[in-house]
Amino acid sequence: MTRHSLKPRADWPAKVEQVGLTYHSHAHGPYWDESACYELAADEVAALESAANALHPLCIEAADAVIQHGWWDRLGIPAAAVPAILQSWERDDFSVYGRFDFAFDSKSPPKLLEYNADTPTALLEAAVVQWFWLQDTRPASDQFNSIHERLIAAWRRWGGKALHFSAIKDHPEDEQTVLYLRDTAEQAGVATQFVYVEDIGWNGTGFVDLADAPIAQCFKLYPWEWLWHEEFGAHLTHDRTRFIEPMWKMLLSNKGLLPILWELFPGHPNLLPAYEAPEPLGQNFVKKPKLSREGANVSLVQAGRVAEEVGGDYGAEGYVYQALAPLPEFAGNHPVFGVWVVDHAAAGLGIREDTRRITGNLSRFVPHYFN
């Protein structure tokens, strides 16, 4: 694995905007960063792919264990959600995607940091933007990236009827992610329409859009744990609307699953020791809220002291404690390897890096290739 410093394409902002990446920069600099790239070896790509393919079924087994043992409190899942989750699980409701985040130094197996199984973003960057970057800069090389083709194939397998797509207002990243997913569904022959989350209504018998049309099936880029606390959360118990990602994904998109995975599969090469209390880990660990996003309220503890932490609004749901995973360092940058899962199988890679060891909202997306 090598990190190369590069000269960005002269017109890179226009190029990435042409393929939908309108949120490529922020007040502190670029989010999409092609001043560097990562070169991987084929066996490193294979290790990341194998890790995701090994862990996804283990996560399904862990979810089943939660159901069998009634471990809802361990995941901070509200009691009102349990019957609907069980119905979704028994129906095996369709799931289109997720993203495993790994620490990987190429010397030891990739180690799972968390599974973004409900509302993962950085999808457009991984599936499309870095692919066009590769064609412009290294057309003879390859990339761990069959995300686009796999998404279209997944929607074809789903074969559902009209599908609403939904995101929150005034959030370009979410809107563009949903627009991209909607495009892949349409390429698969699915009829689609868009409705903002804020514009979804309840007519007394079911969810409807602004035209009062029933929402029978809906892809929503909005966390389940937030939906249950919305005003219409009480109506989520009915089954007239089927959602993607499905409600059973609440069992996977939760860092409370990490101790359960370690409990069920201790010593697995792709897992880090994780517990519901810090004591088994001594004085070195990462403290993570069960439901936080983009590194919010995560603390890195070394020698019993907080060495790094991020603020935020999470933590009331409880914490888990995970062994430190030594992130590789390249010129002061720490990469995290996000392996995308599409229709239950590994499909591609996106790399985000930061000078900090906690990946946050402003961490940069850096393209990759292999030969």
C-alpha positions as a LaTeX table, in Angstrom:
\begin{tabular}{lrrr}
\hline
Residue & $x$ (\AA) & $y$ (\AA) & $z$ (\AA) \\
\hline
Met1 & 0.00 & 0.00 & 0.00 \\
Thr2 & 1.38 & 3.37 & $-1.05$ \\
Arg3 & 0.02 & 6.89 & $-0.74$ \\
His4 & 1.03 & 9.06 & $-3.69$ \\
Ser5 & 1.03 & 12.85 & $-3.68$ \\
Leu6 & $-0.41$ & 14.24 & $-6.91$ \\
Lys7 & $-1.18$ & 17.40 & $-8.76$ \\
Pro8 & $-5.00$ & 17.61 & $-9.00$ \\
Arg9 & $-6.59$ & 17.88 & $-12.40$ \\
Ala10 & $-6.69$ & 21.55 & $-13.40$ \\
Asp11 & $-10.47$ & 21.61 & $-13.76$ \\
Trp12 & $-11.27$ & 19.07 & $-11.06$ \\
Pro13 & $-14.16$ & 21.03 & $-9.44$ \\
Ala14 & $-16.02$ & 21.21 & $-12.75$ \\
Lys15 & $-15.29$ & 17.55 & $-13.50$ \\
Val16 & $-16.65$ & 16.24 & $-10.21$ \\
Glu17 & $-19.67$ & 18.53 & $-10.36$ \\
Gln18 & $-20.50$ & 17.10 & $-13.80$ \\
Val19 & $-21.03$ & 13.70 & $-12.17$ \\
Gly20 & $-23.02$ & 15.01 & $-9.21$ \\
Leu21 & $-20.44$ & 15.82 & $-6.53$ \\
Thr22 & $-21.66$ & 19.33 & $-5.73$ \\
Tyr23 & $-20.40$ & 19.13 & $-2.11$ \\
His24 & $-16.73$ & 18.64 & $-3.03$ \\
Ser25 & $-15.43$ & 21.44 & $-0.79$ \\
His26 & $-16.18$ & 23.09 & 2.53 \\
Ala27 & $-14.97$ & 26.10 & 4.48 \\
His28 & $-11.82$ & 24.30 & 5.64 \\
Gly29 & $-10.75$ & 22.96 & 2.24 \\
Pro30 & $-11.60$ & 20.14 & $-0.15$ \\
Tyr31 & $-13.68$ & 17.15 & 0.90 \\
Trp32 & $-12.95$ & 15.39 & $-2.39$ \\
Asp33 & $-9.14$ & 15.36 & $-2.36$ \\
Glu34 & $-7.24$ & 14.28 & $-5.45$ \\
Ser35 & $-3.98$ & 15.82 & $-4.31$ \\
Ala36 & $-3.27$ & 12.26 & $-3.19$ \\
Cys37 & $-4.32$ & 8.72 & $-4.00$ \\
Tyr38 & $-3.74$ & 5.26 & $-2.62$ \\
Glu39 & $-2.15$ & 2.48 & $-4.64$ \\
Leu40 & $-3.12$ & $-0.96$ & $-3.39$ \\
Ala41 & $-1.84$ & $-4.38$ & $-4.29$ \\
Ala42 & $-4.26$ & $-6.98$ & $-5.61$ \\
Asp43 & $-3.89$ & $-9.10$ & $-2.47$ \\
Glu44 & $-4.75$ & $-6.08$ & $-0.30$ \\
Val45 & $-7.92$ & $-5.54$ & $-2.30$ \\
Ala46 & $-8.72$ & $-9.23$ & $-1.89$ \\
Ala47 & $-8.21$ & $-8.98$ & 1.88 \\
Leu48 & $-10.68$ & $-6.09$ & 2.16 \\
Glu49 & $-13.22$ & $-7.82$ & $-0.05$ \\
Ser50 & $-12.91$ & $-11.08$ & 1.88 \\
Ala51 & $-13.27$ & $-9.30$ & 5.22 \\
Ala52 & $-16.56$ & $-7.69$ & 4.19 \\
Asn53 & $-17.89$ & $-10.93$ & 2.73 \\
Ala54 & $-16.96$ & $-12.78$ & 5.92 \\
Leu55 & $-18.42$ & $-10.24$ & 8.32 \\
His56 & $-21.76$ & $-9.51$ & 6.68 \\
Pro57 & $-23.20$ & $-12.99$ & 7.35 \\
Leu58 & $-21.77$ & $-12.86$ & 10.88 \\
Cys59 & $-23.66$ & $-9.61$ & 11.43 \\
Ile60 & $-26.82$ & $-11.35$ & 10.25 \\
Glu61 & $-26.14$ & $-14.14$ & 12.75 \\
Ala62 & $-25.59$ & $-11.57$ & 15.49 \\
Ala63 & $-28.88$ & $-9.88$ & 14.58 \\
Asp64 & $-30.62$ & $-13.24$ & 14.87 \\
Ala65 & $-29.03$ & $-13.71$ & 18.30 \\
Val66 & $-30.42$ & $-10.32$ & 19.39 \\
Ile67 & $-33.88$ & $-11.49$ & 18.36 \\
Gln68 & $-33.58$ & $-14.93$ & 19.94 \\
His69 & $-32.29$ & $-13.58$ & 23.26 \\
Gly70 & $-34.32$ & $-10.39$ & 23.34 \\
Trp71 & $-31.21$ & $-8.21$ & 23.58 \\
Trp72 & $-33.07$ & $-5.07$ & 22.49 \\
Asp73 & $-31.74$ & $-2.96$ & 25.35 \\
Arg74 & $-28.18$ & $-3.82$ & 24.37 \\
Leu75 & $-28.83$ & $-1.97$ & 21.10 \\
Gly76 & $-30.89$ & 0.81 & 22.63 \\
Ile77 & $-33.88$ & $-0.12$ & 20.46 \\
Pro78 & $-37.21$ & 1.30 & 21.68 \\
Ala79 & $-39.80$ & $-1.28$ & 22.71 \\
Ala80 & $-42.33$ & 0.19 & 20.28 \\
Ala81 & $-40.06$ & $-0.73$ & 17.37 \\
Val82 & $-39.62$ & $-4.39$ & 18.27 \\
Pro83 & $-42.81$ & $-5.85$ & 16.67 \\
Ala84 & $-42.17$ & $-3.98$ & 13.42 \\
Ile85 & $-38.53$ & $-5.10$ & 13.36 \\
Leu86 & $-39.61$ & $-8.70$ & 13.87 \\
Gln87 & $-42.12$ & $-8.45$ & 11.02 \\
Ser88 & $-39.47$ & $-6.95$ & 8.73 \\
Trp89 & $-37.01$ & $-9.70$ & 9.71 \\
Glu90 & $-39.49$ & $-12.51$ & 9.14 \\
Arg91 & $-40.42$ & $-11.08$ & 5.72 \\
Asp92 & $-36.71$ & $-10.79$ & 4.86 \\
Asp93 & $-37.36$ & $-7.28$ & 3.58 \\
Phe94 & $-35.05$ & $-6.22$ & 0.77 \\
Ser95 & $-31.77$ & $-4.50$ & 1.65 \\
Val96 & $-29.77$ & $-2.74$ & $-1.04$ \\
Tyr97 & $-26.54$ & $-1.51$ & 0.56 \\
Gly98 & $-24.27$ & $-0.83$ & 3.53 \\
Arg99 & $-20.65$ & 0.04 & 4.26 \\
Phe100 & $-18.09$ & $-1.60$ & 6.52 \\
Asp101 & $-15.39$ & 0.72 & 7.84 \\
Phe102 & $-12.05$ & $-1.01$ & 8.40 \\
Ala103 & $-8.68$ & $-0.20$ & 9.88 \\
Phe104 & $-6.11$ & $-1.84$ & 7.61 \\
Asp105 & $-2.33$ & $-1.59$ & 7.54 \\
Ser106 & $-1.80$ & $-4.38$ & 4.95 \\
Lys107 & 0.35 & $-6.29$ & 7.46 \\
Ser108 & $-2.55$ & $-7.79$ & 9.43 \\
Pro109 & $-6.17$ & $-8.57$ & 8.49 \\
Pro110 & $-8.60$ & $-5.66$ & 8.15 \\
Lys111 & $-10.25$ & $-4.86$ & 11.49 \\
Leu112 & $-13.88$ & $-3.79$ & 11.69 \\
Leu113 & $-14.43$ & $-0.34$ & 13.17 \\
Glu114 & $-18.19$ & $-0.22$ & 12.53 \\
Tyr115 & $-20.91$ & $-1.20$ & 10.08 \\
Asn116 & $-22.85$ & 1.67 & 8.50 \\
Ala117 & $-25.79$ & $-0.51$ & 7.55 \\
Asp118 & $-28.72$ & 1.92 & 7.40 \\
Thr119 & $-27.82$ & 5.34 & 5.95 \\
Pro120 & $-24.24$ & 5.22 & 4.65 \\
Thr121 & $-23.06$ & 8.12 & 2.52 \\
Ala122 & $-19.87$ & 8.73 & 0.47 \\
Leu123 & $-21.53$ & 6.42 & $-2.06$ \\
Leu124 & $-21.44$ & 8.72 & $-5.09$ \\
Glu125 & $-17.77$ & 9.40 & $-4.44$ \\
Ala126 & $-16.92$ & 5.71 & $-4.29$ \\
Ala127 & $-19.13$ & 4.47 & $-7.12$ \\
Val128 & $-18.81$ & 7.25 & $-9.69$ \\
Val129 & $-16.45$ & 10.13 & $-8.93$ \\
Gln130 & $-13.32$ & 8.11 & $-8.27$ \\
Trp131 & $-14.10$ & 5.92 & $-11.28$ \\
Phe132 & $-14.05$ & 8.93 & $-13.62$ \\
Trp133 & $-10.89$ & 10.15 & $-11.88$ \\
Leu134 & $-9.31$ & 6.77 & $-12.68$ \\
Gln135 & $-10.29$ & 7.01 & $-16.37$ \\
Asp136 & $-8.74$ & 10.48 & $-16.60$ \\
Thr137 & $-5.53$ & 9.76 & $-14.71$ \\
Arg138 & $-4.79$ & 6.01 & $-14.78$ \\
Pro139 & $-6.90$ & 4.36 & $-17.49$ \\
Ala140 & $-4.65$ & 1.30 & $-17.58$ \\
Ser141 & $-5.16$ & 0.60 & $-13.88$ \\
Asp142 & $-8.04$ & $-1.02$ & $-12.03$ \\
Gln143 & $-10.14$ & $-0.07$ & $-9.03$ \\
Phe144 & $-12.06$ & $-2.07$ & $-6.44$ \\
Asn145 & $-15.34$ & $-0.73$ & $-7.71$ \\
Ser146 & $-18.30$ & $-2.58$ & $-9.18$ \\
Ile147 & $-20.75$ & $-0.59$ & $-7.05$ \\
His148 & $-22.69$ & 0.99 & $-9.91$ \\
Glu149 & $-23.27$ & $-2.24$ & $-11.80$ \\
Arg150 & $-24.13$ & $-4.11$ & $-8.62$ \\
Leu151 & $-26.69$ & $-1.49$ & $-7.58$ \\
Ile152 & $-28.48$ & $-1.78$ & $-10.91$ \\
Ala153 & $-28.44$ & $-5.57$ & $-10.63$ \\
Ala154 & $-29.81$ & $-5.35$ & $-7.08$ \\
Trp155 & $-32.75$ & $-3.18$ & $-8.14$ \\
Arg156 & $-33.47$ & $-5.61$ & $-10.95$ \\
Arg157 & $-33.52$ & $-8.49$ & $-8.51$ \\
Trp158 & $-35.80$ & $-6.53$ & $-6.21$ \\
Gly159 & $-38.19$ & $-6.03$ & $-9.11$ \\
Gly160 & $-40.54$ & $-3.87$ & $-7.10$ \\
Lys161 & $-43.17$ & $-1.46$ & $-8.39$ \\
Ala162 & $-43.07$ & 2.34 & $-8.06$ \\
Leu163 & $-40.58$ & 3.46 & $-5.45$ \\
His164 & $-40.42$ & 6.78 & $-3.62$ \\
Phe165 & $-36.97$ & 8.12 & $-2.76$ \\
Ser166 & $-36.63$ & 10.45 & 0.19 \\
Ala167 & $-34.00$ & 12.67 & 1.86 \\
Ile168 & $-34.09$ & 15.71 & 4.12 \\
Lys169 & $-34.19$ & 19.23 & 2.74 \\
Asp170 & $-31.16$ & 21.52 & 2.44 \\
His171 & $-28.60$ & 18.72 & 2.72 \\
Pro172 & $-26.75$ & 18.47 & $-0.62$ \\
Glu173 & $-24.84$ & 15.29 & 0.23 \\
Asp174 & $-27.98$ & 13.37 & 1.17 \\
Glu175 & $-29.94$ & 14.75 & $-1.78$ \\
Gln176 & $-27.22$ & 13.83 & $-4.30$ \\
Thr177 & $-26.78$ & 10.38 & $-2.76$ \\
Val178 & $-30.50$ & 9.71 & $-3.10$ \\
Leu179 & $-30.54$ & 11.17 & $-6.62$ \\
Tyr180 & $-27.76$ & 8.76 & $-7.58$ \\
Leu181 & $-29.50$ & 5.75 & $-6.06$ \\
Arg182 & $-32.71$ & 6.79 & $-7.77$ \\
Asp183 & $-30.86$ & 6.90 & $-11.09$ \\
Thr184 & $-29.52$ & 3.37 & $-10.61$ \\
Ala185 & $-33.06$ & 2.17 & $-9.84$ \\
Glu186 & $-34.42$ & 3.81 & $-12.98$ \\
Gln187 & $-31.64$ & 2.20 & $-15.03$ \\
Ala188 & $-32.96$ & $-1.09$ & $-13.66$ \\
Gly189 & $-36.45$ & $-0.26$ & $-14.91$ \\
Val190 & $-37.96$ & 0.86 & $-11.59$ \\
Ala191 & $-40.47$ & 3.73 & $-11.71$ \\
Thr192 & $-39.43$ & 6.35 & $-9.15$ \\
Gln193 & $-40.45$ & 9.66 & $-7.66$ \\
Phe194 & $-38.98$ & 11.90 & $-4.99$ \\
Val195 & $-40.44$ & 13.26 & $-1.77$ \\
Tyr196 & $-38.61$ & 15.06 & 1.03 \\
Val197 & $-38.78$ & 13.38 & 4.43 \\
Glu198 & $-40.36$ & 16.55 & 5.80 \\
Asp199 & $-43.14$ & 16.31 & 3.19 \\
Ile200 & $-44.22$ & 12.75 & 3.95 \\
Gly201 & $-47.72$ & 12.86 & 5.42 \\
Trp202 & $-50.16$ & 10.54 & 7.16 \\
Asn203 & $-53.74$ & 10.47 & 5.87 \\
Gly204 & $-55.17$ & 8.32 & 8.63 \\
Thr205 & $-54.52$ & 4.98 & 6.97 \\
Gly206 & $-51.07$ & 5.27 & 5.38 \\
Phe207 & $-48.12$ & 7.45 & 4.40 \\
Val208 & $-48.65$ & 9.76 & 1.42 \\
Asp209 & $-46.63$ & 12.26 & $-0.62$ \\
Leu210 & $-47.54$ & 15.88 & $-1.40$ \\
Ala211 & $-49.92$ & 14.75 & $-4.11$ \\
Asp212 & $-51.71$ & 12.55 & $-1.54$ \\
Ala213 & $-50.48$ & 9.49 & $-3.44$ \\
Pro214 & $-49.85$ & 6.44 & $-1.23$ \\
Ile215 & $-46.21$ & 5.66 & $-0.48$ \\
Ala216 & $-46.19$ & 1.90 & $-0.84$ \\
Gln217 & $-42.42$ & 1.49 & $-1.03$ \\
Cys218 & $-39.82$ & 4.04 & $-0.01$ \\
Phe219 & $-36.05$ & 4.34 & 0.02 \\
Lys220 & $-35.28$ & 6.77 & 2.84 \\
Leu221 & $-31.88$ & 8.24 & 3.65 \\
Tyr222 & $-32.89$ & 9.00 & 7.20 \\
Pro223 & $-31.91$ & 6.97 & 10.27 \\
Trp224 & $-34.45$ & 4.61 & 11.74 \\
Glu225 & $-33.67$ & 5.72 & 15.27 \\
Trp226 & $-34.61$ & 9.28 & 14.27 \\
Leu227 & $-37.80$ & 8.18 & 12.52 \\
Trp228 & $-39.09$ & 6.50 & 15.66 \\
His229 & $-38.85$ & 9.82 & 17.51 \\
Glu230 & $-40.67$ & 11.82 & 14.83 \\
Glu231 & $-44.27$ & 12.94 & 15.31 \\
Phe232 & $-45.50$ & 10.21 & 12.96 \\
Gly233 & $-43.19$ & 7.58 & 14.46 \\
Ala234 & $-46.15$ & 5.84 & 16.05 \\
His235 & $-47.45$ & 5.03 & 12.55 \\
Leu236 & $-44.31$ & 3.07 & 11.63 \\
Thr237 & $-45.86$ & $-0.02$ & 13.18 \\
His238 & $-48.23$ & $-0.46$ & 10.24 \\
Asp239 & $-46.98$ & $-2.42$ & 7.24 \\
Arg240 & $-48.60$ & $-0.56$ & 4.34 \\
Thr241 & $-45.24$ & 1.01 & 3.50 \\
Arg242 & $-42.11$ & $-1.07$ & 2.99 \\
Phe243 & $-38.88$ & 0.81 & 3.50 \\
Ile244 & $-35.38$ & 0.45 & 2.11 \\
Glu245 & $-33.19$ & 0.14 & 4.09 \\
Pro246 & $-35.61$ & $-2.15$ & 5.94 \\
Met247 & $-36.44$ & $-1.89$ & 9.61 \\
Trp248 & $-34.43$ & $-5.00$ & 10.48 \\
Lys249 & $-31.31$ & $-3.01$ & 9.59 \\
Met250 & $-31.72$ & $-1.32$ & 13.00 \\
Leu251 & $-30.08$ & $-4.48$ & 14.33 \\
Leu252 & $-26.94$ & $-3.91$ & 12.24 \\
Ser253 & $-26.61$ & $-0.12$ & 12.05 \\
Asn254 & $-25.71$ & 0.13 & 15.69 \\
Lys255 & $-22.36$ & 0.01 & 17.42 \\
Gly256 & $-24.03$ & $-1.97$ & 20.19 \\
Leu257 & $-23.59$ & $-4.89$ & 17.79 \\
Leu258 & $-19.79$ & $-4.76$ & 18.19 \\
Pro259 & $-19.67$ & $-6.39$ & 21.67 \\
Ile260 & $-22.23$ & $-8.95$ & 20.55 \\
Leu261 & $-20.09$ & $-9.86$ & 17.54 \\
Trp262 & $-17.04$ & $-10.30$ & 19.76 \\
Glu263 & $-19.09$ & $-12.33$ & 22.25 \\
Leu264 & $-20.34$ & $-14.66$ & 19.53 \\
Phe265 & $-17.14$ & $-14.85$ & 17.45 \\
Pro266 & $-14.24$ & $-14.20$ & 19.85 \\
Gly267 & $-10.86$ & $-13.98$ & 18.20 \\
His268 & $-12.22$ & $-13.57$ & 14.68 \\
Pro269 & $-9.37$ & $-12.10$ & 12.60 \\
Asn270 & $-11.51$ & $-9.22$ & 11.28 \\
Leu271 & $-12.94$ & $-8.20$ & 14.66 \\
Leu272 & $-11.55$ & $-6.07$ & 17.46 \\
Pro273 & $-12.29$ & $-6.94$ & 21.10 \\
Ala274 & $-15.36$ & $-4.95$ & 22.13 \\
Tyr275 & $-17.36$ & $-4.78$ & 25.35 \\
Glu276 & $-20.14$ & $-2.90$ & 27.07 \\
Ala277 & $-17.73$ & $-1.72$ & 29.78 \\
Pro278 & $-14.13$ & $-0.49$ & 29.48 \\
Glu279 & $-12.52$ & $-2.66$ & 32.17 \\
Pro280 & $-11.62$ & $-5.69$ & 29.99 \\
Leu281 & $-9.63$ & $-3.37$ & 27.70 \\
Gly282 & $-7.46$ & $-1.81$ & 30.39 \\
Gln283 & $-6.32$ & 1.75 & 29.76 \\
Asn284 & $-6.37$ & 1.78 & 25.96 \\
Phe285 & $-9.65$ & 1.76 & 24.04 \\
Val286 & $-12.13$ & 3.73 & 21.97 \\
Lys287 & $-15.40$ & 4.79 & 23.59 \\
Lys288 & $-18.26$ & 4.96 & 21.06 \\
Pro289 & $-21.93$ & 5.88 & 21.45 \\
Lys290 & $-24.15$ & 3.14 & 20.08 \\
Leu291 & $-25.86$ & 5.43 & 17.57 \\
Ser292 & $-23.38$ & 8.19 & 16.75 \\
Arg293 & $-22.52$ & 9.26 & 13.20 \\
Glu294 & $-19.44$ & 10.82 & 11.61 \\
Gly295 & $-17.34$ & 10.24 & 14.74 \\
Ala296 & $-19.62$ & 12.29 & 17.02 \\
Asn297 & $-18.97$ & 11.81 & 20.77 \\
Val298 & $-16.22$ & 9.25 & 20.09 \\
Ser299 & $-13.27$ & 9.30 & 22.50 \\
Leu300 & $-9.87$ & 7.67 & 22.02 \\
Val301 & $-8.33$ & 6.72 & 25.37 \\
Gln302 & $-4.64$ & 5.90 & 25.78 \\
Ala303 & $-2.85$ & 5.16 & 29.05 \\
Gly304 & $-6.13$ & 5.93 & 30.81 \\
Arg305 & $-6.40$ & 9.45 & 29.41 \\
Val306 & $-8.49$ & 10.89 & 26.60 \\
Ala307 & $-6.01$ & 11.42 & 23.77 \\
Glu308 & $-8.59$ & 12.55 & 21.21 \\
Glu309 & $-12.32$ & 13.15 & 21.20 \\
Val310 & $-15.11$ & 14.62 & 19.12 \\
Gly311 & $-18.13$ & 16.49 & 20.47 \\
Gly312 & $-21.73$ & 15.91 & 19.51 \\
Asp313 & $-25.24$ & 15.12 & 20.66 \\
Tyr314 & $-25.04$ & 11.36 & 21.15 \\
Gly315 & $-24.43$ & 9.16 & 24.16 \\
Ala316 & $-27.79$ & 9.05 & 25.95 \\
Glu317 & $-28.38$ & 5.68 & 24.27 \\
Gly318 & $-25.26$ & 4.22 & 25.93 \\
Tyr319 & $-21.69$ & 3.44 & 24.89 \\
Val320 & $-19.55$ & 0.54 & 23.77 \\
Tyr321 & $-15.81$ & 0.13 & 24.21 \\
Gln322 & $-13.57$ & $-1.22$ & 21.47 \\
Ala323 & $-9.89$ & $-2.10$ & 21.40 \\
Leu324 & $-7.63$ & 0.37 & 19.65 \\
Ala325 & $-6.92$ & $-0.45$ & 16.04 \\
Pro326 & $-3.60$ & 1.01 & 14.94 \\
Leu327 & $-4.40$ & 3.04 & 11.84 \\
Pro328 & $-1.60$ & 3.30 & 9.28 \\
Glu329 & $-0.07$ & 6.73 & 8.86 \\
Phe330 & 1.00 & 8.29 & 5.58 \\
Ala331 & 2.53 & 11.76 & 5.79 \\
Gly332 & 0.48 & 12.43 & 8.90 \\
Asn333 & $-2.75$ & 11.07 & 7.40 \\
His334 & $-4.75$ & 8.13 & 8.73 \\
Pro335 & $-6.92$ & 6.29 & 6.16 \\
Val336 & $-10.08$ & 4.35 & 6.93 \\
Phe337 & $-11.18$ & 1.81 & 4.33 \\
Gly338 & $-14.90$ & 1.74 & 3.61 \\
Val339 & $-15.95$ & $-1.44$ & 1.82 \\
Trp340 & $-19.40$ & $-1.20$ & 0.24 \\
Val341 & $-21.80$ & $-4.11$ & 0.45 \\
Val342 & $-24.48$ & $-4.24$ & $-2.26$ \\
Asp343 & $-27.19$ & $-6.89$ & $-2.12$ \\
His344 & $-25.29$ & $-8.75$ & 0.62 \\
Ala345 & $-21.89$ & $-8.92$ & $-1.13$ \\
Ala346 & $-18.78$ & $-6.72$ & $-1.20$ \\
Ala347 & $-18.82$ & $-4.39$ & $-4.19$ \\
Gly348 & $-16.21$ & $-1.66$ & $-3.87$ \\
Leu349 & $-13.99$ & 0.59 & $-1.79$ \\
Gly350 & $-13.91$ & 4.21 & $-0.69$ \\
Ile351 & $-11.05$ & 5.63 & 1.38 \\
Arg352 & $-11.38$ & 8.57 & 3.74 \\
Glu353 & $-8.44$ & 10.04 & 5.60 \\
Asp354 & $-7.74$ & 12.59 & 8.31 \\
Thr355 & $-4.83$ & 13.91 & 10.30 \\
Arg356 & $-6.86$ & 12.87 & 13.33 \\
Arg357 & $-7.43$ & 9.25 & 14.25 \\
Ile358 & $-11.19$ & 9.72 & 14.56 \\
Thr359 & $-12.82$ & 9.97 & 11.14 \\
Gly360 & $-15.29$ & 12.85 & 11.15 \\
Asn361 & $-17.69$ & 14.75 & 8.95 \\
Leu362 & $-14.92$ & 16.75 & 7.25 \\
Ser363 & $-12.51$ & 13.84 & 6.70 \\
Arg364 & $-11.35$ & 13.80 & 3.08 \\
Phe365 & $-12.31$ & 11.26 & 0.42 \\
Val366 & $-9.20$ & 10.12 & $-1.47$ \\
Pro367 & $-9.36$ & 7.95 & $-4.61$ \\
His368 & $-7.54$ & 4.65 & $-5.05$ \\
Tyr369 & $-6.39$ & 2.21 & $-7.71$ \\
Phe370 & $-4.56$ & $-1.09$ & $-8.08$ \\
Asn371 & $-2.66$ & $-2.86$ & $-10.82$ \\
\hline
\end{tabular}
